[in-house]
């Protein structure tokens, strides 16, 4: 009688514990929750969002110098370095003469460094 009593009590307890564990583990998902119904979802294409980043800085090759301008303030360069065009491919010089746009000062300074050194 004692064995039957233990089996009748322990088996349902074990089943309940197992079900509780399954429910608990099933509720913990590693997926991100779905966006709110009215929230816009950005479209990703080649690592960029749908909206183009703001181009705030320009590198322009002018009269033997590589000048960094901040858009909207073209009166004087923010930074200027001497440029030796013989050290760069003609395609880079042409691109710099037309102007290269960057969305951050850090990005523009890195590009400037790579052309100067």
C-alpha positions in Angstrom: 0.0 0.0 0.0 2.8 2.3 0.8 4.4 1.8 -2.7 1.2 2.4 -4.5 0.6 5.6 -2.5 4.0 6.9 -3.4 3.5 6.1 -7.0 0.1 7.7 -7.1 1.5 10.9 -5.6 5.0 11.0 -7.2 4.1 10.2 -10.8 1.6 13.1 -11.2 4.1 15.4 -9.4 6.9 14.5 -11.8 4.5 14.9 -14.8 3.5 18.4 -13.5 7.1 19.4 -12.9 8.1 18.2 -16.4 5.2 20.1 -18.0 6.0 23.2 -16.0 9.7 23.0 -17.2 8.6 22.5 -20.8 6.2 25.5 -20.6 8.9 27.6 -18.9 11.6 26.8 -21.5 9.2 27.2 -24.4 8.3 30.7 -23.3 12.0 31.8 -23.3 12.6 32.6 -27.0 15.8 34.0 -28.4 13.9 35.7 -31.2 13.2 39.4 -31.1 9.6 40.3 -30.4 7.6 41.3 -33.4 7.4 45.1 -34.1 4.4 47.0 -32.9 1.6 46.9 -35.4 1.9 50.6 -36.4 5.8 50.8 -36.2 7.5 51.1 -39.5 10.1 48.5 -40.3 13.3 49.7 -42.1 14.1 47.9 -45.3 17.7 46.7 -45.3 19.6 46.5 -48.6 23.3 45.7 -48.6 23.7 46.7 -45.0 22.1 50.2 -45.4 18.7 51.3 -44.3 16.1 52.6 -46.7 16.9 56.2 -46.1 20.3 57.4 -47.4 22.7 58.6 -44.6 23.1 62.4 -44.5 26.3 63.5 -46.3 27.7 66.1 -44.1 31.4 66.3 -45.1 33.2 66.6 -48.5 36.8 65.9 -49.5 37.8 68.0 -52.5 41.2 68.1 -54.3 41.9 71.8 -55.2 45.1 73.5 -56.3 47.5 70.9 -54.8 45.6 70.5 -51.6 43.1 68.0 -50.2 40.4 70.1 -48.4 37.8 68.9 -46.0 34.6 70.9 -46.0 31.5 70.6 -43.8 28.4 70.8 -46.0 26.6 74.1 -45.6 29.9 75.9 -44.7 31.9 76.0 -47.9 33.6 79.4 -47.1 36.8 77.8 -45.7 37.9 74.2 -45.4 37.6 72.6 -42.0 41.0 71.0 -42.6 43.5 71.1 -45.5 46.6 68.9 -46.4 49.1 69.2 -49.2 48.3 66.6 -51.9 50.9 65.1 -54.3 48.8 63.9 -57.3 51.6 61.8 -58.6 51.3 59.4 -55.7 47.6 58.6 -56.5 45.9 56.8 -59.3 44.2 59.1 -61.9 40.8 57.7 -61.0 41.3 58.7 -57.3 42.4 62.2 -58.4 39.3 62.6 -60.6 37.0 61.4 -57.9 38.6 63.8 -55.4 38.3 66.7 -57.9 34.6 66.0 -58.2 34.3 65.7 -54.4 33.7 62.7 -52.1 30.9 62.8 -49.6 31.0 61.4 -46.0 28.3 61.1 -43.3 30.7 61.7 -40.4 33.9 63.7 -39.7 35.6 60.6 -38.5 35.0 58.8 -41.8 36.2 61.9 -43.8 39.4 62.2 -41.7 40.1 58.5 -42.2 39.7 58.8 -46.0 41.9 62.0 -46.0 44.6 60.1 -44.1 44.6 57.3 -46.6 45.0 59.7 -49.5 47.8 61.7 -47.9 49.9 58.8 -46.5 
